[in-house]
Amino acid sequence: MIEEEPNIVTSGKSQRVIIDGYPFSIEIYRAETDQNWMLEVVDQDGTSHVWDDQFASDKEARDAAVQTIEEEGAIAFMRGDNVIRFPER
């Protein structure tokens, strides 16, 4: 028997922001069956940054994203020293 994938719920707190003149897409989502929210931030180059931590609320997740980008600065956040890029197709 094949298990169906759970539906993904996207938070209304997901948004696009501009910090230091650079656009970021803040994506907040969870599986329909989960209580905790996942956080992903995509920078202008399409590089995805996914938090290891999960959040009790979508507001907590959004606040963590904005705070991290502002503290690190957009350029430092996008530098990607620890990012492995997927090959382009």
C-alpha positions in Angstrom: 0.0 0.0 0.0 1.3 3.4 -1.0 1.1 6.1 1.7 -0.2 9.5 0.5 1.8 12.6 1.1 0.1 14.9 3.6 -1.2 18.2 2.3 1.0 21.2 2.8 -0.5 24.2 4.6 1.1 27.6 3.7 0.9 30.3 6.3 -0.6 33.7 5.5 2.5 35.1 7.2 4.6 33.9 4.2 5.8 37.1 2.4 8.3 38.8 0.2 10.5 41.4 2.0 13.3 43.7 0.9 16.2 44.1 3.3 19.2 46.2 2.5 17.8 46.5 -1.0 17.7 42.7 -1.6 14.5 40.7 -2.1 13.8 37.6 0.0 10.9 35.3 0.0 9.9 34.0 3.4 8.1 30.7 3.1 6.3 29.3 6.2 4.6 26.0 5.9 3.7 22.8 7.7 2.2 19.4 6.9 -1.6 19.3 7.5 -1.0 16.7 10.2 1.7 18.7 12.0 1.4 21.4 14.6 4.8 23.0 14.1 5.8 25.3 11.3 8.8 25.0 9.0 10.7 28.1 7.8 12.5 28.6 4.5 14.0 31.8 3.1 14.8 32.1 -0.6 17.2 34.8 -1.6 17.4 36.7 -4.9 19.6 34.0 -6.5 17.1 31.3 -5.7 19.2 29.8 -2.9 17.0 28.2 -0.3 17.9 28.5 3.4 15.8 26.1 5.6 15.9 26.3 9.4 16.6 23.1 11.3 14.3 24.3 14.1 10.5 24.2 13.8 8.3 26.9 15.3 5.2 26.7 17.5 3.6 29.5 15.5 3.9 31.0 12.0 4.5 34.4 13.6 7.5 33.0 15.5 8.8 31.6 12.2 8.4 35.0 10.4 10.0 36.9 13.2 13.0 34.6 13.2 13.5 35.0 9.5 13.4 38.8 9.6 15.5 39.0 12.7 18.2 36.7 11.2 18.4 38.5 7.9 18.5 41.9 9.7 21.2 40.8 12.2 23.4 39.0 9.6 22.8 41.7 6.9 21.5 40.7 3.6 24.9 40.2 1.9 26.2 38.1 4.8 23.1 36.0 4.8 23.3 35.4 1.1 27.0 34.6 1.1 26.2 30.9 1.3 29.5 29.6 2.6 27.7 26.6 3.9 25.3 26.1 1.0 25.6 23.4 -1.5 23.9 24.5 -4.7 21.8 22.1 -6.8 23.0 21.8 -10.4 21.0 23.9 -12.8 19.0 22.1 -15.4 
